[in-house]
Amino acid sequence: MYRIFRFTFPLALFLTISVWLCSCGNSVPSKYLQPDELEDVLYDYHVALGMVSSDYEEMDKRAYNERLYKLAVLKKHGVSEEKFEKSMVYYMRHAEDLQKIYKSLSERVRVEATQMGASIGTMDSGLTAVGDTANIWPIESGLVLMQRQPYHVVSFEIKADTTFHKGDRFNLGFDSQFLFQEGFKDGIAMLTLRFQNDSVATRSLHFSSNSRYNLDLNDNDRLGVKEIRGFFYLNKEQNVQTSTTLKLLFLSRIQLLRMRSQEPKPLSTTLGESVQKSSEDGRANTKDSPQKIQSEPSVPNLPKCELIR
């Protein structure tokens, strides 16, 4: 009995300590918002900011309204502004956990919006990767960027397939929401098309406010697209420490639309069809409407005049 106890007690103690260490390593300190609590707060916060960004108003008034909405959300959840910001700074230092929270948040927004009957134009779930207008965005429709490597940039690459056609048009659209305590806001979006002849067309955009943005790029010369590349980037101020300052960029409702354009007809064919149509219309008008024969205008009877000498 004693030998069994000598063997089992160290083993049980080892397992207990291991479980305790694992639980401590994965838990969030109680002074910060827990992952599910933070997700609920961020959900309402993003909805509130979306309401503000949908109003076209002056920047000062928009910033004031954003502040009011933020305080209203925190009051709803019984969370102080200090605790919220300290929690966000904590999750910035644990970026993997924040990425998981925002991935879950993005899926929650998408599902709930779909259930509420969101239209094709407002939600990415309404479009698939096939059809004349298709959403070909390859990764999550919601992203979070922070001023810390490697989480300051997200890139993407799409290889063209048989669904691509010459003359296609492309539109990269997204909603941006900055969550900054202070400092310089500068997000960058870039979209690049590489054509079949290896020539390249690029368009970039700097953005610094909470709004909806779009980048358009077209295959105007009908060369055919070989691949699409691009990235989102959160710029960082030089020589500024950000480890204890809240600086996050949330991107949501990301879409990359590929739109089919009709192939133009040859000029000679177009002119021939136009002439033929005009000729047919002329014959139809001649056949349907009776011709009017105009008689020579009659000369009025004038009074006779005598020559007076």
Residue pairs with C-beta under 8 A, 6 or more apart in sequence:
28 34
28 35
28 90
28 97
29 90
31 83
31 86
32 83
32 86
32 87
32 90
32 91
33 41
33 79
33 83
33 84
33 87
35 97
35 100
35 101
37 77
37 79
38 87
38 88
38 91
38 101
39 101
39 104
39 105
39 108
40 77
41 73
41 74
41 77
41 79
41 84
42 101
42 102
42 105
43 105
43 108
43 109
44 73
44 76
44 77
45 69
45 70
45 73
46 105
46 109
46 177
46 250
46 252
48 69
48 70
48 72
48 73
49 66
49 69
49 70
49 177
49 210
50 175
50 177
51 69
52 62
52 65
52 66
52 69
52 210
53 62
53 175
53 177
53 209
53 210
53 211
53 212
55 62
55 65
57 65
59 209
62 209
62 210
66 210
70 81
71 81
74 80
74 81
74 84
85 181
85 246
88 179
88 246
88 248
89 244
89 245
89 246
91 97
91 98
91 101
92 98
92 146
92 148
92 243
92 246
92 247
92 248
93 243
95 146
95 148
95 151
98 144
98 146
99 144
99 151
102 142
102 143
102 144
102 250
103 140
103 142
105 142
106 140
106 141
106 142
106 252
107 142
109 142
109 252
110 123
110 124
110 125
110 141
110 142
113 122
113 123
113 125
114 123
114 125
118 125
118 126
119 126
120 126
120 127
122 253
123 253
124 135
124 137
124 141
124 253
124 254
124 255
127 133
127 134
127 135
127 255
127 257
128 134
128 135
129 135
129 136
129 163
130 163
132 259
132 260
133 257
133 258
133 259
133 260
134 163
134 257
134 258
135 255
135 256
135 257
136 158
136 228
136 256
136 257
136 258
137 156
137 254
137 255
137 256
138 156
138 157
138 158
138 256
139 154
139 156
140 254
141 252
141 253
141 254
141 255
142 250
142 251
142 252
142 253
142 254
143 154
143 232
143 250
143 251
143 252
143 254
144 151
144 248
144 249
144 250
144 251
145 151
145 152
145 153
145 154
145 187
145 232
145 233
145 234
145 248
145 249
145 251
146 152
146 234
146 247
146 248
146 249
147 234
147 236
147 242
147 247
148 242
148 243
152 233
152 234
152 236
153 231
153 232
153 233
153 234
154 231
154 232
155 229
155 230
155 231
156 228
156 229
156 230
156 231
157 227
157 228
157 229
158 227
158 228
158 229
158 256
159 226
159 227
160 224
160 225
160 226
160 227
160 228
163 258
164 224
164 225
164 258
165 224
165 260
166 219
166 222
166 223
166 224
166 263
167 218
167 219
167 220
167 222
167 260
167 261
167 263
168 218
168 219
168 225
168 258
168 259
168 260
168 261
169 216
169 217
169 218
169 219
169 258
169 259
169 261
170 191
170 193
170 216
170 217
170 218
170 228
170 256
170 257
170 258
170 259
171 214
171 215
171 216
171 255
171 256
171 257
171 259
172 189
172 191
172 214
172 215
172 217
172 230
172 254
172 255
172 256
172 257
173 212
173 213
173 214
173 215
173 253
173 254
173 255
173 257
174 189
174 212
174 213
174 232
174 251
174 252
174 253
174 254
174 255
175 210
175 211
175 212
175 213
175 251
175 252
175 253
176 187
176 207
176 209
176 210
176 211
176 213
176 249
176 250
176 251
177 210
177 249
177 250
177 251
177 252
178 185
178 187
178 208
178 209
178 210
178 248
178 249
178 250
179 246
179 247
179 248
179 249
179 250
180 246
180 247
180 248
181 245
181 246
181 247
182 245
183 237
183 240
183 242
183 245
183 247
184 235
184 237
185 208
185 209
185 249
186 206
186 208
186 234
186 235
187 206
187 207
187 208
187 232
187 233
187 234
187 235
187 249
188 204
188 205
188 206
188 207
188 231
188 232
188 233
188 234
188 235
189 204
189 205
189 207
189 213
189 215
189 230
189 231
189 232
189 233
190 202
190 203
190 204
190 205
190 230
190 231
190 233
191 202
191 203
191 204
191 215
191 217
191 228
191 229
191 230
192 200
192 201
192 202
192 203
192 217
192 228
192 229
192 230
193 200
193 201
193 202
193 217
193 219
193 225
193 227
193 228
194 200
194 225
194 226
194 227
194 228
194 229
195 201
195 219
195 221
195 223
195 224
195 225
195 226
196 223
196 224
196 225
196 226
197 223
198 226
199 223
201 217
202 217
203 215
203 216
203 217
204 215
205 213
205 215
207 213
212 253
218 261
219 225
222 263
228 256
232 251
234 247
234 249
236 242
